[in-house]
């Protein structure tokens, strides 16, 4: 009887268990249906920008190709100048509409004043202690004030003119030496050395060694440390990949940080030691960036920590070196392919400067066509074809569309610069389009340096260096392409900067009227 009761109880328990599981299953399905229904209803309420069909989990990643700026431009031409994408776990707003860009960076400038959280930013940027990557707030405002007022103001840019002139003189001397053997000149390398030395002098007061081979070795090390991208990587869109150490990305970033930090700390320590040995350190006429920041550290050690000093020097090396060198390479390539424009620049320089001295910083204001050439180069080949991303801190409206909080904002400057509805014959090299008026250089149609409160603060410094170096190269030398009648203008596909696929190699010969001047360098 006891066994019989046990058997009945067992069957009852199993029946109860099966019945309960069935109820739980139906209950779960009911909750899931309600959740999905509510989600669909909620999504219908959002008036999101146009978006292509996405795939589960990966979103719109399957639509992207290299180079990214062209891939996004193709999507923008198909779906409109305001595009909504989902890339893995992230929402992305892509713009090629000047009015929408202006709305984001003027009307909604506070909302889009932040940078997105990224693995590279977290690891490499000293906990956000740099004006480029710092989150919007008191820290960023203080860093911006120091950068714009104390370091990159128009007065300080003028004070550093002797550095630009010295290094452009060094460039001219190298070109003159190379031209003597009638050999081809690697302009990509020489322009890279020029911009590196200018930034090193501005940051630390010292350029690389003047020995050509030693200088190139320093440049290769410098490139390996400061030219890698600081942008997003695949782990930023699929966080699970970070947990499994996907492709050693996090490990590689930590090693890059270690190398950079070691280099920058050594630089800071050497300058601090030199200051301690100098009785009148505060009386230095033109202190370097690090010297100035160390003097601020003495007054406010809590804010001007070593991390802040290294972070600001880091941004100068990253933002000021490659952007200027690739612009110089594109500008020279365009002029060699357009000899009439090249001759017009040369005539302008000869008229205002002559043959008795080298072009200097104070001459640049008298050379408007040279500036037009550089502007047109920046329009056709912006060094950052996709601006540094922004990040929305709250929900907002852009051109009548709802943009949720936490959306990554990408502005495709290259697409705007090449839009036929904005620019006349946008694919043609026409420096004259910038003559007589600055209207098209302003606002949201011309964006080589960004827009709004997080626009590049080093614009004036970079432009003056490019204008001076390009002008001096044209003033002193005749230029011919190597191997064919035209320079190959194919853009590269790797890296965030818009560089040439083939480095610019050229034949240069000194202009007869300038040989006497060149012999003095």
C-alpha positions in Angstrom: 0.0 0.0 0.0 2.9 2.3 0.8 4.5 1.6 -2.5 1.2 2.3 -4.3 0.8 5.6 -2.5 4.4 6.5 -3.4 3.8 5.6 -7.1 0.7 7.8 -7.2 2.5 10.7 -5.5 5.3 10.4 -8.0 2.9 10.5 -10.9 1.2 13.4 -9.4 4.5 15.3 -8.9 5.5 14.6 -12.5 2.2 15.7 -13.8 2.4 18.8 -11.6 6.0 19.5 -12.8 5.0 19.0 -16.5 2.0 21.2 -16.0 4.0 23.9 -14.2 6.7 23.9 -16.9 4.0 24.2 -19.6 2.5 27.1 -17.7 5.9 28.7 -17.4 6.6 28.2 -21.1 3.3 29.8 -22.0 3.9 32.6 -19.5 7.3 33.2 -20.9 5.9 33.3 -24.5 3.2 35.7 -23.4 5.8 38.1 -21.7 8.1 37.8 -24.8 5.2 38.7 -27.1 4.2 41.7 -25.0 7.9 42.8 -24.8 8.4 42.6 -28.6 5.0 44.3 -29.2 5.9 47.2 -26.9 9.4 47.4 -28.5 7.8 47.6 -32.0 5.3 50.2 -30.9 8.0 52.2 -29.3 10.2 52.1 -32.4 7.2 53.3 -34.5 7.1 56.4 -32.3 10.7 57.2 -33.1 11.1 59.1 -36.3 14.6 57.9 -37.1 16.6 59.0 -40.2 16.5 56.8 -43.3 18.3 53.5 -42.8 19.2 50.5 -45.1 18.0 47.0 -44.2 20.1 45.7 -41.3 21.2 42.1 -40.3 20.8 40.6 -36.9 23.7 41.2 -34.5 26.0 42.8 -37.0 23.6 45.5 -38.1 24.9 47.4 -41.2 28.5 46.2 -41.0 28.0 44.2 -44.2 27.5 47.4 -46.2 30.9 48.9 -45.3 34.1 48.7 -47.3 37.5 50.4 -47.4 38.0 53.3 -47.8 35.3 54.0 -45.3 34.6 57.6 -46.4 33.8 56.4 -49.9 31.7 53.5 -48.7 29.6 55.9 -46.5 29.4 58.4 -49.3 27.8 55.7 -51.5 25.2 55.0 -48.9 24.5 58.7 -48.4 24.0 59.2 -52.1 21.5 56.3 -52.1 19.5 57.0 -48.9 20.0 60.7 -48.4 22.5 63.1 -46.7 21.2 62.0 -43.2 21.7 58.3 -42.5 21.0 56.1 -39.5 23.1 53.0 -39.1 23.4 50.3 -36.4 26.9 48.9 -36.2 26.9 46.0 -33.7 25.8 47.4 -30.4 26.1 51.1 -31.5 23.8 53.6 -33.1 25.4 55.8 -35.7 24.3 59.0 -37.3 26.1 59.8 -40.6 25.9 63.2 -42.2 26.8 64.8 -45.5 24.3 67.7 -45.3 25.9 71.1 -44.4 22.6 72.2 -42.8 22.4 69.1 -40.6 26.1 69.5 -39.7 25.5 73.1 -38.7 22.4 72.1 -36.6 24.5 69.5 -34.7 27.5 71.8 -34.1 25.6 75.0 -33.5 22.0 74.4 -32.3 22.9 71.1 -30.6 26.5 71.8 -29.9 26.3 71.0 -26.2 24.6 67.7 -26.9 27.2 66.6 -29.4 30.2 68.0 -27.5 31.4 64.7 -26.2 33.7 62.0 -27.8 32.5 58.4 -27.9 33.9 55.9 -25.4 36.4 53.7 -27.2 39.0 51.2 -26.2 41.8 53.2 -27.8 40.7 56.4 -26.0 40.5 54.6 -22.6 43.9 53.1 -23.0 46.0 55.7 -24.8 44.6 59.1 -23.8 45.7 59.4 -20.1 42.1 58.9 -18.8 40.8 61.7 -21.1 43.4 64.3 -20.0 43.8 65.8 -23.5 41.7 68.5 -25.2 40.9 66.3 -28.1 39.5 63.3 -26.2 38.5 64.7 -22.8 34.7 64.4 -22.0 32.9 67.7 -22.2 33.0 69.4 -18.8 35.2 71.5 -16.5 38.3 69.4 -17.3 37.9 69.9 -21.1 37.1 73.6 -20.7 40.4 74.1 -18.8 42.4 72.0 -21.2 40.9 73.9 -24.1 41.6 77.3 -22.5 45.3 76.3 -22.0 45.5 74.9 -25.6 43.9 77.9 -27.3 45.0 80.8 -25.1 48.4 79.7 -23.7 49.8 77.5 -26.5 48.0 77.9 -29.9 46.9 81.6 -29.7 47.7 83.9 -32.6 50.4 85.5 -30.5 52.1 82.2 -29.7 51.8 81.1 -33.3 53.7 84.2 -34.4 56.3 83.6 -31.7 56.9 80.1 -33.1 57.5 81.5 -36.7 61.3 81.1 -36.2 60.8 77.4 -35.8 58.8 77.0 -39.0 61.3 79.2 -40.9 64.3 77.3 -39.6 62.8 73.9 -40.5 61.7 75.0 -43.9 65.2 76.3 -44.5 66.5 72.8 -43.5 64.0 71.3 -46.0 65.3 73.6 -48.8 68.9 72.7 -48.0 68.0 68.9 -48.2 66.3 69.5 -51.5 69.3 71.5 -52.9 71.7 68.7 -51.8 69.5 66.0 -53.5 69.1 68.1 -56.7 72.9 68.2 -57.2 73.0 64.5 -58.0 69.9 64.8 -60.3 68.3 62.0 -58.2 64.6 61.7 -57.5 63.4 63.1 -54.3 61.1 61.3 -51.8 58.8 64.2 -50.9 56.6 62.1 -48.6 59.6 61.4 -46.4 60.9 64.9 -46.5 57.6 66.5 -45.7 57.2 64.0 -42.8 60.6 64.9 -41.4 59.7 68.6 -41.7 56.4 68.4 -39.8 58.0 66.0 -37.2 60.8 68.4 -36.5 58.5 71.4 -36.2 56.3 69.7 -33.7 59.3 68.4 -31.7 60.7 71.9 -31.5 57.4 73.4 -30.5 56.8 70.8 -27.9 60.3 70.3 -26.5 62.6 72.9 -28.0 64.7 70.3 -29.8 64.5 68.8 -33.3 65.8 65.4 -34.4 69.5 65.0 -35.2 70.5 66.8 -38.5 72.3 63.7 -39.8 70.1 62.6 -42.7 70.2 58.9 -41.9 69.8 59.4 -38.1 66.9 61.8 -38.8 65.1 59.1 -40.9 65.6 56.5 -38.1 64.1 58.9 -35.6 61.2 59.5 -38.0 60.4 55.8 -38.4 60.3 55.4 -34.6 58.2 58.5 -34.3 55.7 57.3 -37.0 55.4 53.9 -35.3 54.4 55.6 -32.0 52.3 58.5 -33.0 50.7 57.8 -36.4 48.5 54.7 -35.6 44.8 55.4 -35.5 43.2 56.5 -32.2 39.7 55.8 -33.5 37.3 53.0 -33.0 38.0 49.4 -33.6 35.8 46.3 -33.9 35.8 45.7 -30.1 34.0 49.0 -29.6 31.0 47.7 -31.6 31.1 44.1 -30.2 32.2 44.4 -26.5 32.2 40.6 -26.2 35.3 40.5 -28.4 37.2 42.5 -25.8 36.4 39.9 -23.2 38.0 37.2 -25.3 41.1 39.2 -26.3 40.1 39.3 -30.0 43.2 39.5 -32.2 45.2 40.9 -29.3 43.9 44.4 -30.0 43.8 45.4 -26.4 47.2 43.9 -25.7 48.6 45.9 -28.7 47.1 49.1 -27.5 48.6 48.7 -24.1 52.0 48.0 -25.6 51.6 51.2 -27.7 50.7 53.2 -24.6 53.7 51.8 -22.8 56.1 52.9 -25.6 54.4 56.4 -26.0 54.4 57.0 -22.3 58.0 56.0 -21.9 59.0 58.4 -24.7 56.9 61.3 -23.4 58.0 60.9 -19.8 61.6 60.9 -20.8 61.0 64.1 -22.8 59.3 65.7 -19.8 62.0 64.6 -17.3 64.8 65.9 -19.5 63.2 69.3 -19.8 62.4 69.5 -16.1 66.1 68.7 -15.4 67.3 71.4 -17.8 64.9 73.9 -16.1 66.3 73.1 -12.7 69.8 73.7 -14.0 68.8 77.1 -15.5 68.7 80.0 -13.0 66.3 82.0 -15.0 64.0 79.4 -16.4 61.0 81.7 -16.2 62.7 84.2 -18.4 63.0 82.0 -21.4 61.9 84.1 -24.4 60.0 81.5 -26.4 59.4 78.5 -24.1 58.3 75.3 -25.6 55.0 73.7 -24.9 56.4 71.4 -22.2 58.5 74.2 -20.6 55.4 76.4 -20.4 53.3 73.6 -18.9 56.0 72.8 -16.4 55.9 76.4 -15.2 52.2 76.1 -14.8 52.7 72.9 -12.9 54.7 74.8 -10.3 51.8 77.1 -9.8 49.0 74.5 -9.9 50.5 71.0 -9.5 47.0 69.4 -8.9 45.7 70.3 -12.4 48.9 70.4 -14.4 49.9 66.8 -13.6 52.4 64.9 -15.6 49.5 63.1 -17.4 48.1 66.4 -18.5 51.5 67.6 -19.8 52.1 64.3 -21.7 48.5 64.3 -23.0 48.9 67.7 -24.5 52.3 66.9 -26.1 50.8 63.7 -27.4 48.0 65.5 -29.2 50.4 68.0 -30.8 52.4 65.1 -32.2 49.3 63.2 -33.4 47.2 66.1 -34.8 50.0 68.3 -36.1 52.4 65.9 -37.9 50.7 63.6 -40.4 47.8 66.0 -41.3 50.3 68.7 -42.4 52.6 66.3 -44.2 49.9 64.6 -46.3 48.4 68.0 -47.2 51.8 69.1 -48.5 52.2 65.9 -50.5 48.7 66.3 -52.1 49.3 70.0 -52.8 52.6 69.4 -54.6 51.1 66.5 -56.6 48.2 68.7 -57.7 50.4 71.5 -58.8 52.7 69.2 -60.7 49.6 67.9 -62.6 48.5 71.5 -63.2 51.6 73.5 -64.4 49.6 76.7 -65.1 48.5 76.9 -61.4 52.1 76.1 -60.4 53.4 78.9 -62.5 50.8 81.3 -61.1 51.9 80.6 -57.6 55.6 81.1 -58.6 54.8 84.4 -60.2 53.0 85.6 -57.1 55.9 84.7 -54.9 58.5 86.3 -57.3 56.4 89.4 -57.4 56.2 89.8 -53.6 59.3 88.1 -52.3 61.8 88.1 -55.2 65.1 86.1 -55.5 67.3 87.7 -52.8 65.8 85.9 -49.8 63.7 82.9 -48.9 60.0 83.3 -48.3 59.2 83.9 -44.7 56.2 83.8 -42.4 55.4 87.5 -42.7 55.0 87.1 -46.5 52.1 84.7 -46.4 49.4 87.4 -46.0 50.6 88.8 -49.4 50.2 85.5 -51.2 46.4 84.9 -51.6 46.6 82.5 -54.6 49.0 80.2 -52.6 46.3 80.1 -49.9 43.7 79.3 -52.6 45.8 76.3 -53.7 46.1 75.0 -50.2 42.3 75.5 -49.6 41.5 73.6 -52.8 43.8 70.8 -51.8 42.1 70.6 -48.4 38.7 70.5 -50.2 39.7 67.7 -52.6 41.8 65.7 -50.1 40.9 66.6 -46.5 43.5 65.0 -44.2 40.6 63.7 -42.1 37.9 62.7 -44.6 35.7 61.6 -41.7 35.8 64.0 -38.8 36.7 62.8 -35.3 33.5 61.3 -34.0 31.1 63.0 -31.6 28.6 61.4 -29.2 25.2 62.6 -28.2 24.6 63.0 -24.4 20.8 63.1 -24.7 18.0 62.7 -27.1 17.7 65.5 -29.7 16.2 66.4 -33.1 18.3 66.8 -36.3 16.6 68.0 -39.5 13.3 66.8 -38.1 14.5 63.3 -37.2 14.9 61.9 -33.7 18.4 61.0 -32.6 18.6 58.9 -29.4 21.0 59.5 -26.6 24.3 57.6 -27.0 24.4 57.9 -30.8 27.8 58.1 -32.5 27.9 61.1 -34.9 30.0 60.8 -38.0 30.5 63.7 -40.5 31.7 62.7 -43.9 33.7 65.9 -44.8 34.9 64.2 -48.1 31.3 63.7 -49.3 30.4 67.3 -48.5 33.5 68.6 -50.3 32.7 66.5 -53.4 28.9 67.2 -53.6 28.0 68.8 -56.9 24.9 70.4 -55.3 27.3 72.3 -53.0 30.4 72.9 -55.2 30.7 73.7 -58.9 32.6 70.9 -60.7 33.7 69.4 -57.3 36.1 66.8 -58.8 38.2 69.5 -60.6 41.2 71.3 -59.2 40.1 75.0 -59.3 41.9 77.1 -56.7 40.2 80.2 -58.2 36.9 79.1 -56.5 38.4 80.5 -53.3 39.5 83.8 -54.8 38.0 87.1 -53.6 35.8 85.8 -50.9 36.1 83.7 -47.8 32.4 82.7 -47.8 33.0 79.1 -49.0 35.9 78.7 -46.5 33.5 79.2 -43.6 30.5 77.4 -42.2 29.7 73.8 -42.8 30.6 73.5 -46.5 34.4 73.5 -46.0 35.3 71.2 -43.1 39.0 70.2 -43.2 39.4 71.2 -39.5 36.0 70.4 -38.1 33.4 72.8 -36.8 32.0 74.1 -33.5 33.5 74.0 -30.0 35.6 70.9 -30.7 37.1 72.1 -34.0 40.9 71.8 -34.3 42.6 74.5 -32.3 45.8 74.1 -34.3 44.4 75.2 -37.6 46.5 78.4 -37.9 49.7 76.6 -37.0 49.2 73.8 -39.5 48.1 76.2 -42.3 51.1 78.5 -41.8 53.5 75.5 -42.0 51.9 74.1 -45.1 51.9 77.5 -46.8 55.5 78.3 -45.9 56.9 74.9 -47.0 54.9 74.7 -50.2 55.8 78.3 -51.1 59.5 77.8 -50.5 59.6 74.6 -52.5 58.0 76.4 -55.5 60.1 79.6 -55.0 63.4 77.7 -55.1 63.0 74.8 -57.5 61.6 73.5 -60.8 59.6 70.3 -60.4 59.0 67.4 -62.8 57.3 64.0 -62.2 59.3 60.8 -62.3 58.4 58.1 -64.8 55.3 59.6 -66.5 53.7 62.9 -67.5 51.2 63.0 -64.5 51.4 62.2 -60.9 49.3 59.2 -59.7 46.6 60.7 -57.6 45.1 57.4 -56.2 44.3 57.7 -52.6 45.4 55.0 -50.1 42.8 52.8 -48.4 44.5 52.2 -45.0 44.5 54.5 -41.9 42.3 57.4 -40.9 44.3 60.1 -42.8 43.7 60.5 -46.5 47.1 59.9 -47.9 48.4 58.9 -51.3 48.6 55.3 -52.3 52.0 55.9 -54.0 54.5 58.2 -52.2 55.3 61.3 -54.2 58.7 60.9 -56.0 59.8 64.0 -58.0 62.7 65.4 -59.9 63.7 68.9 -58.7 66.3 71.3 -60.0 67.3 74.7 -58.5 66.0 77.8 -60.3 69.1 79.6 -61.8 68.2 82.9 -60.1 68.1 81.2 -56.7 71.3 79.2 -56.8 73.3 81.9 -55.0 70.7 82.0 -52.2 70.5 78.2 -52.0 74.3 78.0 -51.7 74.1 79.9 -48.4 72.0 77.3 -46.6 
